[in-house]
Amino acid sequence: MSGNGFGHLFRFTTWGESHGPAIGCVVEGVPPRLALSEADIQPYLDKRRPGQSRFTTQRREPDAVKIMSGVYDGQTTGAPIGLVIDNVDTRSKDYSEIAHKFRPGHADVTYWQKYGIRDPRGGGRSSARETAMRVAAGAIARKVLDALVPGGVRIRGALVQMGTHAIDRARWDWAEVGNNPFFCPDAEAAARFGPILDEVRKAGSSLGAVVELVAEGVPAGLGAPVYDKLDADLAKAMMSINAVKGVEIGAGMGAASLRGEENADEMRMGKDGKITFLSNNAGGILGGISSGQDVVVRFAVKPTSSILIPRRTVTDAGEDTEITTKGRHDPCVGIRAVPVGEAMLAVVLADHLLRHRAQCGSGS
């Protein structure tokens, strides 16, 4: 199977299945002599960890990461960094009844069509369980950004819409993101999300969501103007996350309804001699290259495909049937997609930072 790695100079490759003994990844391209320990990675994994509220899957995984290589005496050595997380709460029997049925909306049928074999236990390799290793790699990417960018890069994410219910941006408060189980920046919207998702979950269904990511402190000059655009790599990174079906940069789809004078981000010279933008419809990226403004990315996550409501499907023997997916599943996978999106944003920025320094030097 190809396509298990992401990135160029900063690159990570993941391995493992949802119900295998462990999952892991190898991170390459990390500069030497950076302070790194499990304690630097674990807080981000804890943010993504399942079973933290009734609004996520009740699979109980501590997601305790172990560094296996690439670190000596608390510092990176420049060698590949190996990371492992043991799977401790697998319940493969939950999938025994549907081992030969294709779940609508899942990768079951396409995986089987491509490889002629599949692991039905939680989706195997195509499971979102793999995203834990993305989060671990993203934590290391943040260390690289903090070490190489003066003042560091601040990466934050928030859930801004659940189903048809969106936040009020006038009430946006980053401090609220950590105060509710939805990573929502609007306290009033978060209070509504609970009853809404409870009702949907009790009905055996699920909801989609929209996640917004913001990176502050991104230096100008990251990316390239043709095939290696920063926004192109960000779009690929976000689309590679399980259940993501759409990506926007800055004004995104909304830019199509603006006039040219509205969409153009006007500029003035600041008192510090630096260019100041009067708006940020471009999402911090112009011509594929970062402008020095905040990088803003949004992505849409489809409703969880594993639901209790019976759906029509077929078996791997070519028979028509119905399926009900039991077991432990997120009623809204968009919630735990927030830290995953943050991690992928960090990985792309770290990779492009190293590529920029390789071509232009650290002073450019």
Contacts in CASP RR format, 6 or more apart in sequence:
PFRMAT RR
TARGET T0000
AUTHOR 0000-0000-0000
METHOD contacts of the structure
MODEL  1
MSGNGFGHLFRFTTWGESHGPAIGCVVEGVPPRLALSEADIQPYLDKRRP
GQSRFTTQRREPDAVKIMSGVYDGQTTGAPIGLVIDNVDTRSKDYSEIAH
KFRPGHADVTYWQKYGIRDPRGGGRSSARETAMRVAAGAIARKVLDALVP
GGVRIRGALVQMGTHAIDRARWDWAEVGNNPFFCPDAEAAARFGPILDEV
RKAGSSLGAVVELVAEGVPAGLGAPVYDKLDADLAKAMMSINAVKGVEIG
AGMGAASLRGEENADEMRMGKDGKITFLSNNAGGILGGISSGQDVVVRFA
VKPTSSILIPRRTVTDAGEDTEITTKGRHDPCVGIRAVPVGEAMLAVVLA
DHLLRHRAQCGSGS
1 115 0 8 1.000
1 125 0 8 1.000
4 13 0 8 1.000
4 14 0 8 1.000
4 15 0 8 1.000
5 11 0 8 1.000
5 12 0 8 1.000
5 13 0 8 1.000
5 14 0 8 1.000
6 12 0 8 1.000
6 13 0 8 1.000
6 237 0 8 1.000
6 240 0 8 1.000
6 347 0 8 1.000
7 233 0 8 1.000
7 347 0 8 1.000
7 348 0 8 1.000
7 351 0 8 1.000
8 351 0 8 1.000
8 355 0 8 1.000
9 29 0 8 1.000
9 351 0 8 1.000
9 354 0 8 1.000
9 355 0 8 1.000
9 358 0 8 1.000
10 27 0 8 1.000
10 28 0 8 1.000
10 29 0 8 1.000
10 30 0 8 1.000
10 141 0 8 1.000
10 144 0 8 1.000
10 347 0 8 1.000
10 350 0 8 1.000
10 351 0 8 1.000
10 353 0 8 1.000
10 354 0 8 1.000
11 27 0 8 1.000
11 28 0 8 1.000
11 29 0 8 1.000
11 351 0 8 1.000
12 25 0 8 1.000
12 26 0 8 1.000
12 27 0 8 1.000
12 28 0 8 1.000
12 133 0 8 1.000
12 134 0 8 1.000
12 137 0 8 1.000
12 138 0 8 1.000
12 347 0 8 1.000
13 25 0 8 1.000
13 26 0 8 1.000
13 28 0 8 1.000
14 23 0 8 1.000
14 24 0 8 1.000
14 25 0 8 1.000
14 130 0 8 1.000
14 133 0 8 1.000
14 134 0 8 1.000
14 137 0 8 1.000
15 23 0 8 1.000
15 24 0 8 1.000
15 25 0 8 1.000
16 22 0 8 1.000
16 23 0 8 1.000
16 24 0 8 1.000
16 125 0 8 1.000
16 130 0 8 1.000
17 23 0 8 1.000
17 119 0 8 1.000
17 121 0 8 1.000
17 123 0 8 1.000
17 124 0 8 1.000
17 125 0 8 1.000
17 127 0 8 1.000
17 129 0 8 1.000
18 87 0 8 1.000
18 90 0 8 1.000
18 119 0 8 1.000
18 121 0 8 1.000
18 122 0 8 1.000
18 123 0 8 1.000
18 124 0 8 1.000
18 125 0 8 1.000
18 127 0 8 1.000
18 129 0 8 1.000
18 130 0 8 1.000
19 87 0 8 1.000
19 90 0 8 1.000
19 92 0 8 1.000
19 119 0 8 1.000
19 121 0 8 1.000
19 122 0 8 1.000
19 124 0 8 1.000
20 87 0 8 1.000
20 90 0 8 1.000
20 121 0 8 1.000
20 124 0 8 1.000
21 86 0 8 1.000
21 87 0 8 1.000
22 84 0 8 1.000
22 85 0 8 1.000
22 86 0 8 1.000
22 87 0 8 1.000
23 84 0 8 1.000
23 85 0 8 1.000
23 87 0 8 1.000
23 129 0 8 1.000
23 130 0 8 1.000
23 132 0 8 1.000
23 133 0 8 1.000
24 82 0 8 1.000
24 83 0 8 1.000
24 84 0 8 1.000
24 85 0 8 1.000
24 133 0 8 1.000
24 136 0 8 1.000
25 82 0 8 1.000
25 83 0 8 1.000
25 133 0 8 1.000
25 134 0 8 1.000
25 136 0 8 1.000
25 137 0 8 1.000
26 80 0 8 1.000
26 81 0 8 1.000
26 82 0 8 1.000
26 83 0 8 1.000
27 80 0 8 1.000
27 81 0 8 1.000
27 82 0 8 1.000
27 83 0 8 1.000
27 137 0 8 1.000
27 140 0 8 1.000
28 80 0 8 1.000
28 81 0 8 1.000
29 78 0 8 1.000
29 80 0 8 1.000
29 354 0 8 1.000
30 36 0 8 1.000
30 76 0 8 1.000
30 78 0 8 1.000
30 81 0 8 1.000
30 140 0 8 1.000
30 143 0 8 1.000
30 144 0 8 1.000
31 76 0 8 1.000
31 78 0 8 1.000
31 144 0 8 1.000
31 147 0 8 1.000
31 148 0 8 1.000
31 354 0 8 1.000
32 75 0 8 1.000
32 76 0 8 1.000
32 77 0 8 1.000
32 78 0 8 1.000
33 75 0 8 1.000
33 76 0 8 1.000
34 75 0 8 1.000
34 76 0 8 1.000
34 143 0 8 1.000
34 144 0 8 1.000
34 147 0 8 1.000
35 74 0 8 1.000
35 75 0 8 1.000
35 143 0 8 1.000
36 67 0 8 1.000
36 71 0 8 1.000
36 74 0 8 1.000
36 75 0 8 1.000
36 76 0 8 1.000
36 81 0 8 1.000
36 140 0 8 1.000
36 143 0 8 1.000
37 67 0 8 1.000
37 71 0 8 1.000
37 74 0 8 1.000
38 64 0 8 1.000
38 65 0 8 1.000
38 66 0 8 1.000
38 67 0 8 1.000
40 139 0 8 1.000
40 140 0 8 1.000
40 143 0 8 1.000
41 65 0 8 1.000
41 67 0 8 1.000
41 83 0 8 1.000
41 136 0 8 1.000
41 139 0 8 1.000
41 140 0 8 1.000
42 64 0 8 1.000
42 65 0 8 1.000
43 139 0 8 1.000
44 135 0 8 1.000
44 136 0 8 1.000
44 138 0 8 1.000
44 139 0 8 1.000
44 142 0 8 1.000
44 339 0 8 1.000
44 342 0 8 1.000
44 343 0 8 1.000
45 63 0 8 1.000
45 65 0 8 1.000
45 85 0 8 1.000
45 132 0 8 1.000
45 135 0 8 1.000
45 136 0 8 1.000
45 139 0 8 1.000
46 63 0 8 1.000
47 135 0 8 1.000
47 338 0 8 1.000
47 339 0 8 1.000
48 63 0 8 1.000
48 131 0 8 1.000
48 132 0 8 1.000
48 135 0 8 1.000
48 336 0 8 1.000
48 339 0 8 1.000
48 340 0 8 1.000
49 61 0 8 1.000
49 62 0 8 1.000
49 63 0 8 1.000
50 56 0 8 1.000
50 57 0 8 1.000
50 58 0 8 1.000
50 59 0 8 1.000
50 60 0 8 1.000
50 61 0 8 1.000
50 328 0 8 1.000
50 330 0 8 1.000
50 336 0 8 1.000
51 57 0 8 1.000
51 58 0 8 1.000
51 59 0 8 1.000
51 60 0 8 1.000
52 181 0 8 1.000
53 181 0 8 1.000
54 198 0 8 1.000
54 201 0 8 1.000
55 181 0 8 1.000
55 182 0 8 1.000
55 194 0 8 1.000
55 197 0 8 1.000
55 201 0 8 1.000
55 330 0 8 1.000
55 331 0 8 1.000
55 332 0 8 1.000
55 335 0 8 1.000
56 181 0 8 1.000
56 330 0 8 1.000
56 335 0 8 1.000
56 336 0 8 1.000
57 328 0 8 1.000
57 329 0 8 1.000
57 330 0 8 1.000
58 328 0 8 1.000
59 89 0 8 1.000
59 91 0 8 1.000
59 328 0 8 1.000
60 88 0 8 1.000
60 89 0 8 1.000
61 85 0 8 1.000
61 87 0 8 1.000
61 88 0 8 1.000
61 89 0 8 1.000
61 132 0 8 1.000
62 88 0 8 1.000
63 85 0 8 1.000
63 132 0 8 1.000
64 85 0 8 1.000
64 86 0 8 1.000
65 83 0 8 1.000
65 84 0 8 1.000
65 85 0 8 1.000
65 136 0 8 1.000
66 83 0 8 1.000
66 84 0 8 1.000
66 85 0 8 1.000
67 81 0 8 1.000
67 82 0 8 1.000
67 83 0 8 1.000
68 82 0 8 1.000
68 83 0 8 1.000
68 84 0 8 1.000
69 79 0 8 1.000
69 80 0 8 1.000
69 81 0 8 1.000
69 82 0 8 1.000
70 76 0 8 1.000
70 77 0 8 1.000
70 78 0 8 1.000
70 79 0 8 1.000
70 80 0 8 1.000
70 81 0 8 1.000
70 82 0 8 1.000
71 77 0 8 1.000
71 81 0 8 1.000
81 140 0 8 1.000
83 133 0 8 1.000
83 136 0 8 1.000
83 137 0 8 1.000
85 132 0 8 1.000
85 133 0 8 1.000
85 136 0 8 1.000
87 129 0 8 1.000
90 121 0 8 1.000
91 327 0 8 1.000
91 328 0 8 1.000
92 121 0 8 1.000
94 122 0 8 1.000
94 326 0 8 1.000
94 327 0 8 1.000
94 328 0 8 1.000
95 120 0 8 1.000
95 121 0 8 1.000
95 122 0 8 1.000
97 326 0 8 1.000
98 120 0 8 1.000
98 323 0 8 1.000
98 325 0 8 1.000
99 120 0 8 1.000
100 120 0 8 1.000
100 315 0 8 1.000
100 316 0 8 1.000
100 317 0 8 1.000
101 108 0 8 1.000
101 313 0 8 1.000
101 314 0 8 1.000
101 315 0 8 1.000
101 316 0 8 1.000
101 321 0 8 1.000
101 323 0 8 1.000
102 108 0 8 1.000
102 109 0 8 1.000
102 112 0 8 1.000
102 313 0 8 1.000
102 314 0 8 1.000
102 315 0 8 1.000
102 316 0 8 1.000
102 323 0 8 1.000
103 305 0 8 1.000
103 306 0 8 1.000
103 311 0 8 1.000
103 313 0 8 1.000
103 323 0 8 1.000
103 325 0 8 1.000
104 305 0 8 1.000
104 311 0 8 1.000
104 312 0 8 1.000
104 313 0 8 1.000
104 323 0 8 1.000
105 305 0 8 1.000
106 123 0 8 1.000
106 126 0 8 1.000
106 305 0 8 1.000
106 306 0 8 1.000
107 123 0 8 1.000
107 126 0 8 1.000
108 118 0 8 1.000
108 120 0 8 1.000
108 123 0 8 1.000
109 314 0 8 1.000
111 118 0 8 1.000
111 125 0 8 1.000
111 126 0 8 1.000
112 118 0 8 1.000
112 316 0 8 1.000
118 124 0 8 1.000
119 125 0 8 1.000
122 129 0 8 1.000
126 242 0 8 1.000
127 242 0 8 1.000
128 242 0 8 1.000
128 243 0 8 1.000
128 333 0 8 1.000
128 336 0 8 1.000
130 242 0 8 1.000
131 241 0 8 1.000
131 242 0 8 1.000
131 336 0 8 1.000
131 337 0 8 1.000
131 340 0 8 1.000
131 343 0 8 1.000
134 241 0 8 1.000
134 340 0 8 1.000
134 343 0 8 1.000
134 344 0 8 1.000
134 347 0 8 1.000
135 339 0 8 1.000
135 340 0 8 1.000
135 343 0 8 1.000
136 343 0 8 1.000
137 343 0 8 1.000
137 347 0 8 1.000
138 342 0 8 1.000
138 343 0 8 1.000
138 344 0 8 1.000
138 346 0 8 1.000
138 347 0 8 1.000
138 350 0 8 1.000
139 343 0 8 1.000
139 346 0 8 1.000
141 343 0 8 1.000
141 346 0 8 1.000
141 347 0 8 1.000
141 349 0 8 1.000
141 350 0 8 1.000
141 351 0 8 1.000
142 153 0 8 1.000
142 155 0 8 1.000
142 346 0 8 1.000
142 350 0 8 1.000
144 350 0 8 1.000
144 353 0 8 1.000
144 354 0 8 1.000
145 152 0 8 1.000
145 153 0 8 1.000
145 346 0 8 1.000
145 349 0 8 1.000
145 350 0 8 1.000
145 353 0 8 1.000
146 152 0 8 1.000
146 153 0 8 1.000
148 353 0 8 1.000
148 354 0 8 1.000
148 357 0 8 1.000
148 362 0 8 1.000
149 217 0 8 1.000
149 218 0 8 1.000
149 219 0 8 1.000
149 353 0 8 1.000
151 217 0 8 1.000
152 217 0 8 1.000
153 215 0 8 1.000
153 216 0 8 1.000
153 217 0 8 1.000
153 218 0 8 1.000
153 346 0 8 1.000
153 349 0 8 1.000
154 215 0 8 1.000
154 216 0 8 1.000
154 217 0 8 1.000
155 213 0 8 1.000
155 214 0 8 1.000
155 215 0 8 1.000
155 216 0 8 1.000
155 342 0 8 1.000
155 345 0 8 1.000
155 346 0 8 1.000
155 349 0 8 1.000
156 174 0 8 1.000
156 177 0 8 1.000
156 213 0 8 1.000
156 214 0 8 1.000
156 216 0 8 1.000
156 342 0 8 1.000
157 177 0 8 1.000
157 183 0 8 1.000
157 211 0 8 1.000
157 212 0 8 1.000
157 213 0 8 1.000
157 214 0 8 1.000
157 338 0 8 1.000
157 341 0 8 1.000
157 342 0 8 1.000
158 172 0 8 1.000
158 174 0 8 1.000
158 177 0 8 1.000
158 183 0 8 1.000
158 184 0 8 1.000
158 185 0 8 1.000
158 211 0 8 1.000
158 212 0 8 1.000
158 338 0 8 1.000
159 182 0 8 1.000
159 183 0 8 1.000
159 184 0 8 1.000
159 209 0 8 1.000
159 210 0 8 1.000
159 211 0 8 1.000
159 212 0 8 1.000
159 334 0 8 1.000
159 335 0 8 1.000
159 338 0 8 1.000
160 166 0 8 1.000
160 167 0 8 1.000
160 169 0 8 1.000
160 184 0 8 1.000
160 185 0 8 1.000
160 210 0 8 1.000
160 211 0 8 1.000
160 212 0 8 1.000
160 298 0 8 1.000
161 167 0 8 1.000
161 209 0 8 1.000
161 210 0 8 1.000
162 182 0 8 1.000
162 193 0 8 1.000
162 196 0 8 1.000
162 197 0 8 1.000
162 207 0 8 1.000
162 208 0 8 1.000
162 209 0 8 1.000
162 332 0 8 1.000
162 334 0 8 1.000
163 207 0 8 1.000
163 208 0 8 1.000
163 209 0 8 1.000
163 303 0 8 1.000
165 189 0 8 1.000
165 192 0 8 1.000
165 193 0 8 1.000
165 196 0 8 1.000
166 189 0 8 1.000
166 210 0 8 1.000
167 184 0 8 1.000
167 185 0 8 1.000
167 186 0 8 1.000
167 189 0 8 1.000
168 186 0 8 1.000
168 188 0 8 1.000
168 189 0 8 1.000
169 186 0 8 1.000
171 185 0 8 1.000
171 186 0 8 1.000
171 187 0 8 1.000
171 188 0 8 1.000
171 189 0 8 1.000
172 185 0 8 1.000
172 186 0 8 1.000
173 185 0 8 1.000
173 186 0 8 1.000
173 187 0 8 1.000
174 185 0 8 1.000
176 184 0 8 1.000
176 185 0 8 1.000
176 186 0 8 1.000
176 187 0 8 1.000
176 190 0 8 1.000
177 183 0 8 1.000
177 184 0 8 1.000
177 185 0 8 1.000
179 187 0 8 1.000
179 190 0 8 1.000
180 187 0 8 1.000
180 190 0 8 1.000
180 191 0 8 1.000
180 193 0 8 1.000
181 335 0 8 1.000
182 190 0 8 1.000
182 193 0 8 1.000
182 194 0 8 1.000
182 335 0 8 1.000
183 335 0 8 1.000
183 338 0 8 1.000
183 339 0 8 1.000
184 190 0 8 1.000
184 193 0 8 1.000
196 207 0 8 1.000
197 207 0 8 1.000
197 331 0 8 1.000
197 332 0 8 1.000
200 206 0 8 1.000
200 207 0 8 1.000
200 331 0 8 1.000
200 332 0 8 1.000
201 331 0 8 1.000
203 309 0 8 1.000
204 307 0 8 1.000
204 308 0 8 1.000
204 309 0 8 1.000
204 331 0 8 1.000
205 303 0 8 1.000
205 307 0 8 1.000
205 308 0 8 1.000
205 309 0 8 1.000
205 331 0 8 1.000
206 303 0 8 1.000
206 304 0 8 1.000
206 305 0 8 1.000
206 306 0 8 1.000
206 307 0 8 1.000
206 329 0 8 1.000
206 330 0 8 1.000
206 331 0 8 1.000
206 332 0 8 1.000
206 333 0 8 1.000
207 303 0 8 1.000
207 304 0 8 1.000
207 331 0 8 1.000
207 332 0 8 1.000
208 300 0 8 1.000
208 301 0 8 1.000
208 302 0 8 1.000
208 303 0 8 1.000
208 304 0 8 1.000
208 332 0 8 1.000
208 333 0 8 1.000
208 334 0 8 1.000
209 300 0 8 1.000
209 301 0 8 1.000
209 332 0 8 1.000
209 333 0 8 1.000
209 334 0 8 1.000
209 335 0 8 1.000
209 337 0 8 1.000
210 298 0 8 1.000
210 299 0 8 1.000
210 300 0 8 1.000
210 301 0 8 1.000
211 298 0 8 1.000
211 299 0 8 1.000
211 301 0 8 1.000
211 334 0 8 1.000
211 337 0 8 1.000
211 338 0 8 1.000
211 341 0 8 1.000
212 296 0 8 1.000
212 297 0 8 1.000
212 298 0 8 1.000
213 295 0 8 1.000
213 296 0 8 1.000
213 297 0 8 1.000
213 298 0 8 1.000
213 299 0 8 1.000
213 341 0 8 1.000
213 342 0 8 1.000
213 345 0 8 1.000
214 294 0 8 1.000
214 295 0 8 1.000
214 296 0 8 1.000
214 297 0 8 1.000
215 294 0 8 1.000
215 295 0 8 1.000
215 345 0 8 1.000
215 346 0 8 1.000
215 349 0 8 1.000
216 294 0 8 1.000
217 292 0 8 1.000
217 294 0 8 1.000
218 284 0 8 1.000
218 290 0 8 1.000
218 292 0 8 1.000
218 293 0 8 1.000
218 294 0 8 1.000
218 295 0 8 1.000
218 349 0 8 1.000
219 290 0 8 1.000
219 292 0 8 1.000
219 353 0 8 1.000
220 289 0 8 1.000
220 290 0 8 1.000
220 291 0 8 1.000
220 292 0 8 1.000
221 289 0 8 1.000
221 290 0 8 1.000
221 292 0 8 1.000
221 356 0 8 1.000
221 360 0 8 1.000
221 364 0 8 1.000
222 230 0 8 1.000
222 289 0 8 1.000
222 290 0 8 1.000
222 349 0 8 1.000
222 352 0 8 1.000
222 353 0 8 1.000
222 356 0 8 1.000
223 229 0 8 1.000
223 230 0 8 1.000
223 233 0 8 1.000
223 288 0 8 1.000
223 289 0 8 1.000
223 290 0 8 1.000
223 352 0 8 1.000
223 355 0 8 1.000
223 356 0 8 1.000
224 230 0 8 1.000
224 288 0 8 1.000
224 289 0 8 1.000
225 287 0 8 1.000
225 288 0 8 1.000
225 289 0 8 1.000
228 355 0 8 1.000
229 285 0 8 1.000
229 287 0 8 1.000
229 288 0 8 1.000
229 289 0 8 1.000
230 285 0 8 1.000
230 288 0 8 1.000
230 289 0 8 1.000
230 290 0 8 1.000
230 295 0 8 1.000
230 348 0 8 1.000
230 352 0 8 1.000
231 249 0 8 1.000
231 285 0 8 1.000
231 288 0 8 1.000
232 288 0 8 1.000
233 348 0 8 1.000
233 351 0 8 1.000
233 352 0 8 1.000
234 247 0 8 1.000
234 249 0 8 1.000
234 285 0 8 1.000
234 295 0 8 1.000
234 297 0 8 1.000
234 345 0 8 1.000
234 348 0 8 1.000
235 247 0 8 1.000
235 249 0 8 1.000
237 341 0 8 1.000
237 344 0 8 1.000
237 345 0 8 1.000
237 347 0 8 1.000
237 348 0 8 1.000
238 244 0 8 1.000
238 246 0 8 1.000
238 247 0 8 1.000
238 297 0 8 1.000
238 299 0 8 1.000
238 341 0 8 1.000
238 344 0 8 1.000
239 246 0 8 1.000
239 247 0 8 1.000
239 299 0 8 1.000
240 344 0 8 1.000
241 299 0 8 1.000
241 301 0 8 1.000
241 337 0 8 1.000
241 340 0 8 1.000
241 341 0 8 1.000
241 344 0 8 1.000
242 333 0 8 1.000
242 337 0 8 1.000
243 301 0 8 1.000
243 302 0 8 1.000
243 304 0 8 1.000
243 305 0 8 1.000
243 333 0 8 1.000
243 334 0 8 1.000
243 337 0 8 1.000
244 299 0 8 1.000
244 300 0 8 1.000
244 301 0 8 1.000
244 302 0 8 1.000
244 337 0 8 1.000
245 300 0 8 1.000
245 301 0 8 1.000
245 302 0 8 1.000
246 299 0 8 1.000
246 300 0 8 1.000
247 297 0 8 1.000
247 298 0 8 1.000
247 299 0 8 1.000
247 300 0 8 1.000
248 254 0 8 1.000
248 297 0 8 1.000
248 298 0 8 1.000
248 299 0 8 1.000
249 282 0 8 1.000
249 283 0 8 1.000
249 284 0 8 1.000
249 285 0 8 1.000
249 296 0 8 1.000
249 297 0 8 1.000
250 280 0 8 1.000
250 281 0 8 1.000
250 282 0 8 1.000
250 283 0 8 1.000
250 284 0 8 1.000
250 296 0 8 1.000
250 297 0 8 1.000
250 298 0 8 1.000
251 258 0 8 1.000
251 263 0 8 1.000
251 281 0 8 1.000
251 282 0 8 1.000
251 283 0 8 1.000
252 298 0 8 1.000
255 263 0 8 1.000
255 281 0 8 1.000
258 281 0 8 1.000
262 281 0 8 1.000
263 281 0 8 1.000
264 281 0 8 1.000
265 277 0 8 1.000
265 278 0 8 1.000
265 279 0 8 1.000
265 280 0 8 1.000
265 281 0 8 1.000
265 282 0 8 1.000
265 293 0 8 1.000
266 277 0 8 1.000
266 278 0 8 1.000
266 279 0 8 1.000
267 275 0 8 1.000
267 276 0 8 1.000
267 277 0 8 1.000
267 278 0 8 1.000
268 275 0 8 1.000
268 276 0 8 1.000
268 278 0 8 1.000
269 275 0 8 1.000
269 276 0 8 1.000
270 276 0 8 1.000
277 291 0 8 1.000
277 293 0 8 1.000
280 293 0 8 1.000
280 294 0 8 1.000
280 296 0 8 1.000
282 291 0 8 1.000
282 293 0 8 1.000
283 293 0 8 1.000
283 294 0 8 1.000
283 295 0 8 1.000
283 296 0 8 1.000
283 297 0 8 1.000
284 290 0 8 1.000
284 291 0 8 1.000
284 292 0 8 1.000
284 293 0 8 1.000
284 294 0 8 1.000
284 295 0 8 1.000
284 296 0 8 1.000
285 291 0 8 1.000
285 295 0 8 1.000
290 352 0 8 1.000
295 345 0 8 1.000
295 349 0 8 1.000
297 345 0 8 1.000
299 337 0 8 1.000
299 341 0 8 1.000
301 332 0 8 1.000
301 333 0 8 1.000
301 334 0 8 1.000
301 337 0 8 1.000
303 332 0 8 1.000
304 329 0 8 1.000
304 330 0 8 1.000
304 331 0 8 1.000
304 332 0 8 1.000
304 333 0 8 1.000
305 325 0 8 1.000
306 325 0 8 1.000
306 327 0 8 1.000
306 329 0 8 1.000
307 325 0 8 1.000
307 329 0 8 1.000
308 324 0 8 1.000
308 325 0 8 1.000
308 326 0 8 1.000
309 324 0 8 1.000
310 322 0 8 1.000
310 323 0 8 1.000
310 324 0 8 1.000
311 322 0 8 1.000
311 323 0 8 1.000
311 324 0 8 1.000
312 320 0 8 1.000
312 321 0 8 1.000
312 322 0 8 1.000
313 320 0 8 1.000
313 321 0 8 1.000
313 322 0 8 1.000
313 323 0 8 1.000
314 320 0 8 1.000
314 321 0 8 1.000
315 321 0 8 1.000
330 336 0 8 1.000
356 364 0 8 1.000
END
